[in-house]
Amino acid sequence: MPQQTGTYCESCYMPFAKDTGKRESEKYCSLCYKDGKLCYEGSDLKEFQRVAYESMIARGTNKWLAKFYTYMIRFAPRWKK
């Protein structure tokens, strides 16, 4: 079982402790990685941030928190250049 505390998704930067789904990967959360592959396979950070923001809003996240979380995505290992 992947470690649950003190680690983050390498794609969206969500803390694994906040992931309520069933994780299939040591590196990614249950929202970013399903059926053996990344859900967003592209390499466009801005597009991924838009998709993540819309998903958070649809799941009921406060829009200001969603904006903050979306901003933080840029620091995830997947998006560092």
C-alpha positions as CSV (number, residue, x, y, z in Angstrom):
1,M,0.0,0.0,0.0
2,P,1.3,3.5,-0.9
3,Q,2.4,5.7,2.0
4,Q,-0.5,7.9,3.1
5,T,1.0,10.8,5.1
6,G,3.5,13.5,4.1
7,T,3.4,12.7,0.4
8,Y,1.8,14.4,-2.5
9,C,0.5,13.5,-6.0
10,E,3.3,14.2,-8.5
11,S,0.7,15.5,-11.0
12,C,-1.8,17.7,-9.1
13,Y,0.1,18.1,-5.8
14,M,-2.9,16.9,-3.7
15,P,-1.8,15.4,-0.4
16,F,-2.4,11.6,-0.4
17,A,-4.0,12.0,3.0
18,K,-6.8,13.9,1.3
19,D,-7.3,11.4,-1.4
20,T,-10.6,9.5,-0.7
21,G,-10.4,7.2,-3.8
22,K,-8.5,4.0,-4.4
23,R,-5.0,4.7,-5.5
24,E,-3.3,2.6,-8.1
25,S,0.0,4.3,-8.1
26,E,2.8,5.2,-5.7
27,K,3.3,8.6,-7.4
28,Y,-0.2,9.8,-8.4
29,C,-3.6,10.3,-6.6
30,S,-6.8,8.4,-7.6
31,L,-8.0,11.4,-9.6
32,C,-4.9,11.6,-11.8
33,Y,-4.2,8.0,-12.4
34,K,-6.8,5.3,-13.3
35,D,-6.8,2.1,-15.2
36,G,-3.0,2.0,-15.3
37,K,-2.5,5.4,-16.9
38,L,-2.6,9.1,-16.3
39,C,-6.1,10.6,-16.9
40,Y,-4.5,13.7,-18.4
41,E,-1.8,12.5,-20.7
42,G,-1.0,15.9,-22.2
43,S,1.9,18.2,-21.3
44,D,0.1,21.5,-21.2
45,L,0.2,22.8,-17.6
46,K,-2.4,25.6,-18.2
47,E,-4.8,23.1,-19.8
48,F,-4.3,20.7,-16.9
49,Q,-4.9,23.5,-14.4
50,R,-8.2,24.4,-16.2
51,V,-9.4,20.8,-16.1
52,A,-8.4,20.4,-12.5
53,Y,-10.1,23.7,-11.5
54,E,-13.4,22.7,-13.3
55,S,-13.3,19.3,-11.6
56,M,-12.8,20.9,-8.2
57,I,-15.7,23.3,-8.7
58,A,-17.9,20.4,-9.9
59,R,-17.1,18.4,-6.7
60,G,-18.1,21.4,-4.6
61,T,-14.8,23.0,-3.7
62,N,-15.0,26.7,-2.8
63,K,-13.9,28.7,-5.8
64,W,-11.1,30.6,-3.9
65,L,-9.7,27.3,-2.5
66,A,-9.9,25.8,-6.0
67,K,-7.9,28.8,-7.4
68,F,-5.2,28.3,-4.8
69,Y,-5.0,24.5,-5.3
70,T,-4.9,25.1,-9.1
71,Y,-2.0,27.6,-8.6
72,M,-0.1,25.1,-6.5
73,I,-0.2,22.4,-9.3
74,R,2.8,24.2,-11.0
75,F,5.0,23.0,-8.1
76,A,4.3,19.3,-8.6
77,P,7.2,17.3,-10.0
78,R,5.4,16.4,-13.2
79,W,5.3,20.1,-14.3
80,K,8.7,21.2,-13.2
81,K,11.0,21.9,-16.1
